[in-house]
């Protein structure tokens, strides 16, 4: 089940379907950097705007399940066309 969920998120990410990605986040989600779900959504959308051809790959290294919790180790990559120098900083 966990592997299927990860595949769903990856597929939605590669289609740039924000609703398909965000449906996997709880409203109360907080990242390790203390970002809430709305901040994560905004960051994803900004990334897609800056890199419209970005694609992702994720390889599962291990999945550990304990009760209702799953810990997943992955190796993730993203590929996109680089922006010209100075594009982000003006």
N, C-alpha and C positions, 0 to 999 in steps of 0.2 A: 504494500500500500504506500509506503514512504517513497519508494523508488518511482512509482507511478505519479505521485504528487510532484516530485522533482522534475520528471519529464514534462508534466503539464505546465509548470512554471517556466521551464526552459523554452518550450514550444511557444507559449504566449509571449515570452520576451523576444524571441526571434521574429515573431509577427508584429511586434511593437503594439500589442493589445494590452493597454494598461488595466482594463477591467479584468482581463484574464489572469494577469499577474496578481493584482491586488485582492482578488477573491480568496487568495490563500493566506492573507494576513488578518489576524484578529483586530478588531477596533482598538483594543487595549495594547497592541504591539509596541514594544520599545526595543530598539536595536542595542547592540553593545556600546554604541556611541551615543545612546540616549535619544535617538531620533524616534519620533512617533510615526504612526502609519501615514499621516498626511505629509510629513516631511520626506519620508521614503518615497512616496508617490511622486512628489514634486521633483525630487532628485532624479528619479528614473525618467520622468518626462523631459527634464532639462537635458539629460544625457542623450536621449533620442533626438532632441531638437538639434543639439550640437553635432551629433554623429548619426545622421539619418540612415547610414548603411551599416550600423553596428550589428554584429551577430555574436552570439555567445555559444560556448561549449562548456559542458560540465561533465566530469568523469567522477563517478562515485568510487571512493576508496574503501569506505566502510560505513555500515549502518548498525548502530547499537540501539536496541529498544529496551527500555525498563519501564514497565507499567504504561502510563500514558505519555511518556517522554521518549523522544528519539533524538539521538545525537548522530549527525551525519558529517563525515569528512569527505570533502570533494576537492578536486583540482579544477579550477575555473579559469577560462580564458575568454577574452573579448577581442574581436577584430573589427577595425573601422579605418576609414580613410582619415589620415591626419589632417588637421586644420592648418592653413598657412600660418607662418610665424606671426605673432602679434594679434591673431584673431580674438583670443580670449582677453587679452590685456589692452587692446586698442592700439 
